Amino acid sequence: MDKISVLTLVYGRKEALKNFLSGLKTSTQLPDELVIVFMNEPICDLPEMPFLVRCFQIFHENKIPLAAARNKAAKAAQNNLLIFLDVDCIPSKTLISTYAKSFESQKLLVGTVRYLNNGATEQDEFLAKLELLSKPDPIRSDLYEIPYELFWSLNFACHKIDYDCIGGFDENFQGYGAEDTDFSFAARRKHVKLKMVDACAYHQYHPSYSPPLNHFKDIVLNAERFFMKWNIWPMEGWLKQFIDMGLISKNADHIEILRYPSGAEVEAALKD
């Protein structure tokens, strides 16, 4: 049986990483290794785990070089079966075993996600109550099939050979926004299909922005890169909000930044 590598990226998420590791340790099937890539920060001390843990660093001008860090993790992985899991997630006990039974060549397996309530991880014995303390993803939870436009990198798995065939994540995408949609479009071009599987991860609460003005520049630049490759605009909801705020103008094939959001505007976009 092929061995499994779980891959995750870290930037300033020490408490989330602690909970991630606690959940992973309770898996009914343990991974054969965990690969952690620390982005623009030192490797931190980690608890002893019942499987191999290998840590790497990546330093980049962009503080969260997601595409480059995922590629580094995939290249470093020693095993053929790869599970990509966001550090903000806590894997269900059966996440790994579900993926292990579902791996197929030329398939991207897309797991499910539930969102933990604010304060959930502060409760006693929260690992035993993850289902109760969480809500389903409002967009994907009722889907049995997923379109390439809704693929996300929060919780997915594939064979390493298929990851390499797709070409990994395009490192021309800098930071946050559209890099995972680009990856799924590249998968479609290579005839790699998407398959939904019931490999559940619980996303830990953290403050977020709507629209994500804290990633304004990355989103605009990545939207233009995506359009140049695929002749279709990604993240159109966010781009429309930027237009409505007078931050950008957009024509058929170009975005012009009119101004950057003020600190007050960014703060006002922070969700409760």
CORBELCOR-V255219 format. One record per helix or strand of 2 or more residues. SS is the DSSP state (~ for helix, > for strand). FROM is the first residue (numbers start at 1). TO is the last residue. If there is no record, write none. Layout:
ss->SS from->FROM to->TO
ss->SS from->FROM to->TO
//
This chain:
ss->> from->4 to->10
ss->~ from->14 to->25
ss->> from->33 to->39
ss->> from->52 to->58
ss->~ from->66 to->76
ss->> from->81 to->85
ss->> from->89 to->91
ss->~ from->95 to->102
ss->> from->107 to->116
ss->~ from->120 to->122
ss->~ from->126 to->129
ss->> from->134 to->136
ss->~ from->148 to->150
ss->> from->155 to->159
ss->~ from->160 to->166
ss->~ from->179 to->189
ss->> from->193 to->203
ss->~ from->213 to->230
ss->~ from->236 to->244
ss->> from->248 to->250
ss->> from->255 to->257
ss->~ from->263 to->268
//
